Amino acid sequence: MRPQTLLLLNLCYAAALLAAASGHAGAGQLSKARSAARGSTPAPSEPKPSGGKLEVARHETRPAPEPREHRHEPAPARHRRRPRGGHGFAPSSCGGWGFAGPAFWSTPCHTTYIVEQPSVYQPVAPSYVPAAPAPPAEPYTPELRRSFACFPYAGSAEGFLNVRPAGLEKPWLGAVRFELGSDFDGLSRQGLSAQVEGSMGWCLDFHWDAYRESLPAGGYDELHIGDLNAMYRVVETDHSLVRVGLGVNWLGDAVETNAGVNFTVKADFAPCRPFVFSTELDMGRVGEAEMLHGAATLGVTTDRLELFGGYDYRRIGEAELQGPMVGLRLWF
């Protein structure tokens, strides 16, 4: 719509409102009917007394009600359509320039659209409050004790001893030895020995030799010599074990057996892997004769086995029984 046309319509509308208001001031039943028919309710006029005193008193006692604000109700949708007749401003039934006030014009109606925004519901995860950290546990350090190795240089052992947790100690160390010797002059020897020692220091040792000699006139002669000793370990390190003890000697053949007292010292050394050096010394009496015995060996260990070689010397009275030897020792 053009601005000039809109301005003209507003002026005409204002003039019609003024005319309607002036007509309502002294309007009668026709004015009320007209207003009712056209959708406009005139403002109620103050009642005037009819002239009697009672009416005047009533009027003075009951003040006239306050005039209500005139509200323009929106016209039905059919009145807001574009008119087809006249100049496009009013229905054809009212003429080209006929205006009937608010019956044909209403307050602009604004439609408010409520747009629902999508709401996203995200459950709130329960907040995690970490508990106070527990105090660190004291590190467990097992008690370590020195004990015998399973055999010389076993595992990380530097010799005969090793370090193990308490309760897992090896309480003993033992060895069994078999040896062969000869003087390369008709005398041969076979020897067998066993030794077991405990962590408390005590040790039990047994040794037996069987000598066989070829006689110049033919035939052979045999003699058995042995000893049994109880010893105590006086030196104990990773590389050395030294024992001292007392025992008994015996000498026997097919005729009889003689015995006596024996004092013994035995030692084993583990200087470096895989060597083991062993020595022993026996002094005592057997029957009526003094006896002296000494031996020394050097062996090479491979796991529990030791292959060794050495020399053995024994003197009984004036007789000397000696010669080199080789043997095998099993450690356990």
Secondary structure, DSSP 8 states (H G I E B T S, - for coil): --HHHHHHHHHHHHHHHHHHHHHHHT--HHHHHHHHHTT-----------S-HHHHHHHHHS--------------GGGGS--SSTTSSS-GGG-TT---GGGT---------------------------------------EEEEE-SSTT-TT-SSSEEEEETT----EEEEEEEEEEE-SSSEEEEEEEEEEEETTSEEEEEEEEEEEEE-TTSSEEEEEEEEEEEEEEEEE-SSEEEEEEEEEEEEE-SS-EEEEEEEEEEEEE--STTEEEEEEEEEEEETTEEEEEEEEEEEEEETTEEEEEEEEEEEETTEEEEEEEEEEEEE-
